[in-house]
Amino acid sequence: MPTLPADISPLAVIGSRRMGAADGAVLASINPATGTVLTDLPACGPAEIDAAVAAARARFEAGSWAAMAPRQRKAILLRVADAVAARAEEFALLETLDAGKPIGDTRAVDVPLALGTLRYYAEAIDKIHGEVGPSGPDRLSWALHDPLGVIGAIVPWNFPLHMAMWKIAPAIAMGNSVVVKPSELTSLTALRFAEVALEAGLPDGVLNVVPGTGAAAGAALASHMDVDMITFTGSGPVGRQLLRYSADSNLKRVSLELGGKSPHIVFADWPDLDRAAEAAAWGIFYNQGQVCTAGSRLLVQRSIHAEFVERLIKVAATIRPGDPLDPATRLGAIISEKQMNGVLSRIADARREGADLVLGGEQARKDSGGFFIEPTIFDNVDPAGALAREEVFGPVLAVIPFDTPEEALRLANDSDFGLASGLWTGSMTTANHFARALRAGLVWINGWDACDITMPFGGFKQSGFGRDRSLHALYKYADLKSISVSFPA
């Protein structure tokens, strides 16, 4: 069984220092595939957050990063990306050990996408333009983008490195300093990234990483009077608490991505049911269903419902949980025992509510000591029931038949969430109508999870507000300043 690389130092990165918690408290980092301890992490709290914010503020106020020529910031971030790329296998292994993800995914998806994000925003630095206003001959007026200052980034556990880059890269590209609070379940790649970035020439204080619990480190960061913005991906209840912290402190900006219950719609006029079934399976079972855009509500037109579910089961039955370190594994471990038990409890509730369990539903690989669940499909799910309305965040699919496009649209939009949505149809008229009518920040037509760094990512309704990815994310880490110069007559 591979262990952590010998040079991994799981300590907080604050300014130029590596440090533990002042009180010596630690958190165990658990391998979800085995249930064993990988290492101990410092359980940081308010004292370490204060130190990290002070380091970030000092670097920002010094101007040596924020006021650096854009081409110089760009060159440094590209060097950081090259340094991470040279250690790509190390980062992939860390992510697999720490998060239970299949090594094939961390090698082919997580690390390359994180690198792509970093390079995208590095290349964007010297392409940020202000604008000149038509003020008249006696005045010159222009607007420019000023970095906000100190950004607090609270990062989730489902894509630890990749989503850390969604927040770190645009924030520091714009000239801000950042304090990252990674999930206490998956802190290793963020800590390692900070070390590599410093070694590659990123000035100390630009990026600080402070592991700890949400209740201690996260709350201290979100309520800090010297943090200018919090960017967060995670649960709705925590998102609401972050808004309270903002209101009760310095009214810092808050950007929230809070998950969803995404509808995946299959119309009878779509000719390739096998392709749609493959996409429907991976739309829910990829990353063990621990994806905020998972297509967890599958709406199938009744005339093809039975046939489609049969094809779906055939695909899903080939997706078996396995050792995440085996390159052949396609379904890894659930992040923690607590999360696994929560998903199993949701499955039991759905069975009691009368949904038809047609595949899976049980814990898998019990002898491993890890946290695995079989791909699970419920058919004929009540649209008003908990399984159809609440985010499970696991490999559990709710299939709901519908008769007409009008019913499909009503069911799709009948949700507290509005992050992602998708449909399969042979009609461009239907596609165009649904693209406009679906209340979701992401709409995918004849495909699923067609994500790209150049397009904004975020939701409607209780899926949050603010956008990650694209140039829209870059500008959210800036203030817009108007400047005017008057000339004598």
C-alpha positions as CSV (number, residue, x, y, z in Angstrom):
1,M,0.0,0.0,0.0
2,P,1.6,3.3,-1.1
3,T,2.2,5.8,1.7
4,L,2.7,9.6,1.6
5,P,5.9,10.8,-0.1
6,A,8.6,11.2,2.5
7,D,9.0,15.0,1.8
8,I,5.3,15.7,2.4
9,S,5.0,18.1,5.4
10,P,1.4,18.4,6.4
11,L,1.7,21.7,8.2
12,A,-0.1,25.0,7.7
13,V,1.6,27.4,5.2
14,I,1.4,30.9,6.6
15,G,3.6,33.5,4.9
16,S,7.0,31.8,4.6
17,R,6.5,29.6,7.6
18,R,5.3,25.9,8.0
19,M,3.6,25.6,11.3
20,G,1.3,23.4,13.4
21,A,-1.5,24.6,15.6
22,A,-0.4,26.7,18.5
23,D,-2.0,24.4,21.0
24,G,-0.6,21.3,19.3
25,A,-4.0,20.0,18.3
26,V,-4.2,17.6,15.3
27,L,-6.7,16.1,13.0
28,A,-6.4,12.6,11.5
29,S,-6.3,12.5,7.7
30,I,-8.1,9.2,6.8
31,N,-7.7,7.2,3.7
32,P,-11.4,6.5,2.6
33,A,-10.4,3.3,0.8
34,T,-9.0,1.7,3.9
35,G,-10.2,3.6,6.9
36,T,-6.6,4.0,8.1
37,V,-4.8,7.1,9.1
38,L,-2.6,8.7,6.5
39,T,-1.1,11.4,8.6
40,D,-2.0,14.0,11.3
41,L,-2.8,17.5,10.2
42,P,-2.7,20.6,12.5
43,A,-6.1,21.4,13.8
44,C,-5.8,25.2,13.3
45,G,-8.1,27.7,14.7
46,P,-8.5,31.5,15.2
47,A,-4.8,32.1,16.2
48,E,-3.5,30.5,13.0
49,I,-6.2,32.2,10.9
50,D,-5.2,35.6,12.4
51,A,-1.6,34.9,11.4
52,A,-2.5,33.9,7.9
53,V,-4.7,36.9,7.4
54,A,-2.0,39.2,8.7
55,A,0.5,37.6,6.3
56,A,-1.9,38.0,3.4
57,R,-2.7,41.6,4.3
58,A,1.0,42.5,4.7
59,R,1.8,41.1,1.2
60,F,-1.2,42.9,-0.3
61,E,-0.4,46.3,1.3
62,A,3.2,46.0,0.3
63,G,2.1,46.1,-3.3
64,S,4.8,43.7,-4.4
65,W,2.2,41.3,-5.8
66,A,-0.9,43.5,-6.4
67,A,1.1,46.2,-8.1
68,M,3.5,43.9,-9.9
69,A,3.5,44.3,-13.7
70,P,0.8,41.8,-15.1
71,R,3.4,40.1,-17.3
72,Q,5.5,39.4,-14.2
73,R,2.6,37.9,-12.3
74,K,1.8,35.8,-15.3
75,A,5.3,34.5,-15.6
76,I,5.4,33.5,-11.9
77,L,2.0,31.7,-12.1
78,L,3.1,29.8,-15.3
79,R,6.3,28.7,-13.4
80,V,4.1,27.5,-10.6
81,A,2.0,25.5,-13.1
82,D,5.1,24.0,-14.6
83,A,6.3,23.0,-11.2
84,V,3.0,21.3,-10.4
85,A,3.0,19.6,-13.8
86,A,6.4,18.1,-13.0
87,R,4.9,16.6,-9.9
88,A,1.6,15.5,-11.5
89,E,1.9,11.9,-10.4
90,E,2.6,12.9,-6.8
91,F,-0.5,15.2,-6.8
92,A,-2.6,12.4,-8.4
93,L,-1.5,9.9,-5.7
94,L,-2.1,12.4,-2.9
95,E,-5.6,13.1,-4.1
96,T,-6.4,9.4,-4.5
97,L,-5.1,8.5,-1.0
98,D,-6.7,11.5,0.7
99,A,-10.1,11.5,-1.2
100,G,-10.7,7.9,-2.3
101,K,-10.8,8.9,-5.9
102,P,-9.8,6.4,-8.6
103,I,-6.2,7.0,-9.6
104,G,-7.3,6.9,-13.3
105,D,-9.5,10.0,-12.6
106,T,-7.0,11.9,-10.6
107,R,-4.4,11.4,-13.3
108,A,-6.7,12.1,-16.2
109,V,-9.1,14.6,-14.7
110,D,-8.4,16.2,-11.4
111,V,-4.7,17.2,-11.8
112,P,-4.9,18.2,-15.5
113,L,-8.0,20.3,-15.0
114,A,-6.4,22.0,-12.0
115,L,-3.4,22.8,-14.1
116,G,-5.6,24.0,-16.9
117,T,-7.4,26.4,-14.6
118,L,-4.1,27.8,-13.2
119,R,-2.7,28.3,-16.7
120,Y,-6.0,29.9,-18.0
121,Y,-6.0,32.6,-15.3
122,A,-2.2,33.1,-15.6
123,E,-2.7,33.8,-19.3
124,A,-5.6,36.1,-18.6
125,I,-3.6,38.4,-16.3
126,D,-2.3,40.7,-19.0
127,K,-5.6,40.8,-20.9
128,I,-7.7,42.6,-18.3
129,H,-8.7,45.9,-19.7
130,G,-10.4,48.9,-18.2
131,E,-12.7,51.3,-20.1
132,V,-12.7,54.9,-21.0
133,G,-15.9,56.9,-20.7
134,P,-17.2,59.6,-23.2
135,S,-16.8,62.4,-20.7
136,G,-16.3,65.3,-23.1
137,P,-13.3,67.4,-24.1
138,D,-12.6,68.9,-20.6
139,R,-12.4,65.6,-18.7
140,L,-10.8,62.2,-19.1
141,S,-12.7,59.4,-17.3
142,W,-11.8,55.7,-17.1
143,A,-12.7,52.7,-15.0
144,L,-10.3,50.0,-13.8
145,H,-10.3,46.8,-11.9
146,D,-8.7,47.0,-8.4
147,P,-8.0,43.8,-6.5
148,L,-10.2,43.4,-3.4
149,G,-7.4,42.6,-0.9
150,V,-7.5,39.4,1.2
151,I,-9.7,36.6,0.0
152,G,-10.8,33.7,2.2
153,A,-11.4,30.5,0.2
154,I,-13.2,27.6,1.8
155,V,-12.7,24.6,-0.4
156,P,-14.8,21.3,-0.5
157,W,-13.6,17.7,-0.3
158,N,-15.1,16.3,-3.5
159,F,-12.6,17.9,-5.9
160,P,-9.9,19.3,-3.4
161,L,-7.2,20.4,-5.8
162,H,-9.3,21.2,-8.8
163,M,-11.8,23.4,-6.9
164,A,-9.0,25.0,-4.9
165,M,-7.7,26.2,-8.3
166,W,-11.1,27.6,-9.2
167,K,-10.7,30.0,-6.3
168,I,-7.0,30.5,-5.9
169,A,-6.0,31.0,-9.5
170,P,-8.4,33.9,-10.4
171,A,-8.0,35.5,-7.0
172,I,-4.2,35.7,-7.1
173,A,-4.1,36.4,-10.8
174,M,-6.1,39.6,-10.1
175,G,-3.5,40.6,-7.5
176,N,-5.2,39.5,-4.3
177,S,-3.7,37.6,-1.4
178,V,-5.6,34.4,-0.4
179,V,-6.1,32.4,2.8
180,V,-7.4,28.9,1.9
181,K,-9.2,26.7,4.4
182,P,-9.3,23.3,2.8
183,S,-11.7,20.6,4.0
184,E,-10.4,18.9,7.1
185,L,-11.1,15.6,5.2
186,T,-8.9,16.5,2.2
187,S,-6.1,19.0,3.0
188,L,-3.1,17.4,1.5
189,T,-3.1,18.6,-2.1
190,A,-3.8,22.2,-1.1
191,L,-0.9,22.2,1.4
192,R,1.4,20.6,-1.1
193,F,0.4,23.1,-3.8
194,A,1.3,26.0,-1.5
195,E,4.7,24.5,-0.8
196,V,5.4,24.0,-4.5
197,A,4.1,27.5,-5.4
198,L,6.5,29.1,-2.9
199,E,9.4,27.0,-4.2
200,A,8.5,28.1,-7.8
201,G,8.7,31.8,-6.8
202,L,5.3,32.9,-5.6
203,P,5.9,35.6,-3.0
204,D,5.2,34.4,0.6
205,G,1.9,35.7,1.9
206,V,0.2,35.6,-1.5
207,L,-1.1,32.1,-0.7
208,N,-1.6,30.8,2.8
209,V,-3.2,27.4,3.6
210,V,-4.7,26.7,7.0
211,P,-6.2,23.3,7.7
212,G,-8.8,22.9,10.4
213,T,-12.4,22.3,11.0
214,G,-15.2,24.5,9.7
215,A,-16.3,25.3,13.2
216,A,-12.9,26.6,14.3
217,A,-10.8,27.7,11.3
218,G,-13.7,28.2,8.8
219,A,-15.7,30.3,11.2
220,A,-12.7,32.4,12.2
221,L,-11.9,33.1,8.5
222,A,-15.5,34.0,7.6
223,S,-16.0,36.3,10.5
224,H,-12.6,38.0,10.3
225,M,-12.7,41.8,10.1
226,D,-9.7,42.0,7.8
227,V,-10.9,39.5,5.1
228,D,-12.5,41.3,2.1
229,M,-14.3,38.3,0.5
230,I,-15.3,34.7,1.2
231,T,-15.6,32.3,-1.7
232,F,-17.2,28.9,-0.7
233,T,-18.3,25.7,-2.2
234,G,-20.3,23.3,0.0
235,S,-23.6,22.8,1.7
236,G,-26.6,25.1,2.0
237,P,-26.6,25.3,5.8
238,V,-22.9,26.3,5.9
239,G,-23.5,28.9,3.1
240,R,-26.3,30.5,5.1
241,Q,-24.0,30.7,8.2
242,L,-21.3,32.4,6.1
243,L,-23.8,35.1,5.1
244,R,-24.5,35.6,8.8
245,Y,-20.8,35.9,9.5
246,S,-20.5,38.5,6.8
247,A,-23.4,40.5,8.2
248,D,-22.1,40.3,11.7
249,S,-18.5,41.3,10.8
250,N,-17.4,43.7,8.0
251,L,-20.0,43.0,5.3
252,K,-17.4,41.1,3.3
253,R,-18.4,39.9,-0.1
254,V,-19.6,36.3,-0.3
255,S,-19.7,34.0,-3.3
256,L,-21.5,30.7,-2.7
257,E,-21.8,27.5,-4.7
258,L,-24.2,25.2,-2.8
259,G,-24.9,22.1,-4.8
260,G,-28.1,20.9,-6.4
261,K,-30.6,18.2,-7.4
262,S,-30.0,18.4,-11.1
263,P,-32.6,17.1,-13.6
264,H,-31.4,14.9,-16.5
265,I,-34.2,14.6,-19.1
266,V,-34.5,12.0,-21.8
267,F,-37.1,12.5,-24.5
268,A,-38.5,9.7,-26.7
269,D,-37.4,11.5,-29.9
270,W,-33.7,11.1,-29.0
271,P,-32.5,8.3,-31.3
272,D,-29.4,6.9,-29.5
273,L,-30.7,5.5,-26.2
274,D,-27.4,3.7,-25.4
275,R,-25.5,6.9,-25.6
276,A,-28.0,8.7,-23.3
277,A,-28.0,5.7,-20.9
278,E,-24.2,5.8,-20.7
279,A,-24.3,9.5,-19.9
280,A,-27.1,9.1,-17.4
281,A,-25.1,6.5,-15.5
282,W,-21.9,8.5,-15.4
283,G,-23.8,11.6,-14.7
284,I,-24.7,10.2,-11.3
285,F,-22.0,7.7,-10.5
286,Y,-18.9,9.6,-11.5
287,N,-16.8,10.5,-8.4
288,Q,-19.1,8.2,-6.4
289,G,-21.9,10.6,-6.9
290,Q,-20.1,13.2,-4.9
291,V,-20.6,15.9,-7.5
292,C,-22.6,19.1,-7.1
293,T,-23.8,18.8,-10.7
294,A,-24.7,15.1,-10.5
295,G,-27.7,14.2,-12.6
296,S,-29.5,12.8,-9.6
297,R,-33.0,13.2,-11.0
298,L,-33.5,11.2,-14.2
299,L,-36.7,12.2,-16.0
300,V,-37.6,9.7,-18.8
301,Q,-40.5,10.0,-21.2
302,R,-42.9,7.2,-20.4
303,S,-43.0,5.7,-23.9
304,I,-39.4,4.7,-23.6
305,H,-39.2,4.5,-19.8
306,A,-39.0,0.7,-19.4
307,E,-36.5,0.2,-22.2
308,F,-34.3,3.1,-21.1
309,V,-34.2,1.9,-17.5
310,E,-33.2,-1.6,-18.7
311,R,-30.3,-0.1,-20.7
312,L,-29.3,2.1,-17.8
313,I,-29.1,-0.8,-15.4
314,K,-27.0,-2.7,-17.9
315,V,-24.5,0.2,-18.0
316,A,-24.6,0.8,-14.2
317,A,-24.0,-2.9,-13.4
318,T,-20.6,-2.7,-15.0
319,I,-19.5,0.1,-12.7
320,R,-18.3,-1.7,-9.6
321,P,-16.5,-0.2,-6.6
322,G,-12.8,-1.1,-6.5
323,D,-9.4,-0.2,-5.0
324,P,-8.8,3.5,-6.0
325,L,-5.2,2.7,-6.6
326,D,-6.0,0.2,-9.3
327,P,-6.0,1.9,-12.7
328,A,-8.9,-0.2,-13.8
329,T,-11.2,1.0,-11.0
330,R,-14.0,3.3,-12.1
331,L,-15.8,3.8,-8.8
332,G,-13.9,4.7,-5.7
333,A,-14.6,5.3,-2.0
334,I,-17.1,7.6,-0.3
335,I,-15.2,10.3,1.5
336,S,-15.8,9.2,5.1
337,E,-17.7,6.7,7.2
338,K,-20.1,9.5,8.3
339,Q,-20.9,10.3,4.7
340,M,-21.3,6.7,3.8
341,N,-23.7,6.1,6.6
342,G,-25.7,9.2,5.7
343,V,-26.1,7.9,2.1
344,L,-27.1,4.4,3.3
345,S,-29.6,6.1,5.5
346,R,-31.1,8.0,2.6
347,I,-31.3,4.7,0.6
348,A,-33.1,3.0,3.5
349,D,-35.6,6.0,3.7
350,A,-36.3,5.7,0.0
351,R,-37.1,2.0,0.3
352,R,-39.5,2.7,3.2
353,E,-41.2,5.4,1.1
354,G,-42.0,2.9,-1.6
355,A,-39.5,3.7,-4.4
356,D,-38.6,0.7,-6.6
357,L,-35.0,-0.3,-5.9
358,V,-33.8,-1.8,-9.2
359,L,-30.0,-1.8,-8.6
360,G,-27.6,-1.8,-5.7
361,G,-28.5,-0.2,-2.4
362,E,-25.8,-1.8,-0.2
363,Q,-22.4,-1.1,1.3
364,A,-19.6,-2.7,-0.8
365,R,-16.1,-3.9,-0.1
366,K,-16.7,-4.2,3.6
367,D,-13.5,-6.3,4.1
368,S,-11.4,-3.4,2.9
369,G,-12.1,-1.3,6.0
370,G,-13.0,1.5,3.6
371,F,-16.3,3.3,2.7
372,F,-17.9,2.0,-0.5
373,I,-21.4,2.0,-1.8
374,E,-22.8,0.1,-4.8
375,P,-24.3,2.1,-7.7
376,T,-27.9,2.5,-6.7
377,I,-31.0,3.1,-8.9
378,F,-34.5,3.7,-7.7
379,D,-37.3,3.7,-10.3
380,N,-40.8,5.3,-10.2
381,V,-39.7,7.8,-7.5
382,D,-42.3,10.1,-6.1
383,P,-41.4,13.6,-7.3
384,A,-42.6,15.0,-4.0
385,G,-40.5,12.6,-1.9
386,A,-37.2,13.3,-0.2
387,L,-35.2,11.3,-2.7
388,A,-36.3,13.5,-5.5
389,R,-35.9,16.8,-3.6
390,E,-32.9,16.5,-1.3
391,E,-29.3,16.3,-2.3
392,V,-27.9,12.8,-1.3
393,F,-24.3,13.4,-2.5
394,G,-23.7,9.8,-3.2
395,P,-24.2,7.2,-6.0
396,V,-28.0,7.2,-5.8
397,L,-30.2,7.9,-8.8
398,A,-33.9,8.7,-8.7
399,V,-35.8,7.8,-12.0
400,I,-39.1,9.6,-12.6
401,P,-41.2,9.0,-15.7
402,F,-43.1,11.8,-17.4
403,D,-45.6,12.0,-20.3
404,T,-45.3,15.4,-22.0
405,P,-42.7,18.1,-22.4
406,E,-44.8,20.4,-20.2
407,E,-44.7,17.9,-17.4
408,A,-41.0,17.4,-17.8
409,L,-40.3,21.1,-17.5
410,R,-42.5,21.4,-14.5
411,L,-40.8,18.5,-12.7
412,A,-37.3,19.8,-13.7
413,N,-38.0,23.2,-12.3
414,D,-39.8,22.0,-9.2
415,S,-36.7,22.1,-7.0
416,D,-35.2,24.4,-4.4
417,F,-31.9,24.1,-6.4
418,G,-30.9,25.3,-9.8
419,L,-27.3,24.4,-10.5
420,A,-27.2,22.1,-13.6
421,S,-29.7,20.5,-16.0
422,G,-29.6,18.6,-19.2
423,L,-31.8,17.0,-21.9
424,W,-31.6,14.6,-24.8
425,T,-33.8,15.4,-27.7
426,G,-33.8,15.2,-31.5
427,S,-35.8,18.4,-31.7
428,M,-34.0,21.7,-31.8
429,T,-37.3,23.4,-31.0
430,T,-37.5,21.5,-27.8
431,A,-33.8,22.0,-27.0
432,N,-34.1,25.8,-27.5
433,H,-37.3,26.0,-25.4
434,F,-35.8,24.1,-22.5
435,A,-32.5,25.9,-22.7
436,R,-34.4,29.1,-22.0
437,A,-37.0,27.8,-19.6
438,L,-34.9,25.6,-17.3
439,R,-34.1,27.5,-14.1
440,A,-30.5,26.4,-13.8
441,G,-27.1,28.1,-14.2
442,L,-25.9,25.3,-16.5
443,V,-27.9,23.6,-19.3
444,W,-26.4,20.8,-21.3
445,I,-28.1,19.6,-24.5
446,N,-27.5,16.1,-25.8
447,G,-24.6,15.6,-23.4
448,W,-23.9,15.8,-19.7
449,D,-21.3,17.7,-17.7
450,A,-20.0,19.6,-20.8
451,C,-17.9,21.8,-18.6
452,D,-15.2,24.1,-19.8
453,I,-13.0,26.6,-18.0
454,T,-14.0,29.3,-20.4
455,M,-17.7,29.2,-19.4
456,P,-19.1,30.4,-16.0
457,F,-20.2,27.9,-13.4
458,G,-22.8,28.6,-10.8
459,G,-26.4,28.2,-9.9
460,F,-29.9,29.7,-9.5
461,K,-32.1,29.6,-6.4
462,Q,-30.6,27.8,-3.4
463,S,-27.7,26.6,-5.4
464,G,-26.1,29.9,-4.5
465,F,-24.8,33.0,-6.3
466,G,-21.6,34.2,-7.8
467,R,-19.7,32.3,-10.6
468,D,-16.6,30.2,-10.7
469,R,-14.6,29.7,-14.0
470,S,-14.4,32.0,-17.0
471,L,-13.4,35.6,-17.0
472,H,-16.5,36.3,-14.9
473,A,-14.8,34.6,-12.0
474,L,-11.7,36.7,-12.5
475,Y,-13.7,40.0,-12.2
476,K,-15.5,39.0,-9.1
477,Y,-12.2,39.3,-7.2
478,A,-12.0,42.9,-8.1
479,D,-13.6,46.3,-7.3
480,L,-14.5,48.6,-10.2
481,K,-13.0,52.0,-9.7
482,S,-14.0,55.1,-11.7
483,I,-11.3,57.9,-12.1
484,S,-11.7,61.3,-13.7
485,V,-9.2,64.0,-14.5
486,S,-10.5,67.5,-15.3
487,F,-8.6,69.9,-17.6
488,P,-8.7,73.7,-17.3
489,A,-10.5,75.5,-20.0
